[in-house]
Structure formats: C-alpha cells, structure tokens
Amino acid sequence: MLIPRMRKLKTQQQIICVTRDEHILVSGDAEQVIATQSEKNLEVITGDINNKEIQKQILEIFEGDRFALLEKSRKLGRILE
C-alpha cells in the first residue's frame, strides 16, 4: 500500500525517504539514491536506480535476500546484476 501511494505522490511533489528496505527503492522507482557507508571515511555514492554502481550498492549494503531482490527487479522490468 505504501508503494502505490509514493508513486502517486511523487508526481506532485518531492519525497525524501530514508529506508533500510531495498524493496522500497526498487518498487518505488527511486529517482535519486544516496548510498553511504559509515566507517572511518564516509563514502557517498549518488545516482538513480538504473545506475549500475547504485544497483551494486543496493545489493551490497542491504541485508535482504539477493535472490528476492533480483526476482523483484525482473518483475519490474529492471536488470540488477
């Protein structure tokens, strides 16, 4: 129920969402993703969901099931490698 509302709302205004749920990024068709890793040096990577480096970060950072994420992306017509 959240994703359909987000998709509709984002046509009218900007949405900023902080999440640990990779499915929101994929299903919500994120237009700008900011991926960070907080260790000694803060590394920040930005881009949209179609950016290969962002896709790599989504698969590396999030703790979800890689197979489930890949399957979801295929259903949505995206290719995450």
Secondary structure, DSSP 8 states (H G I E B T S, - for coil): -HHHHHHHHTTTS------S-HHHHHHTT-S-EEEEEESSSEEEEEE-TT-HHHHHHHHHH--S-HHHHHHHHHHTT----
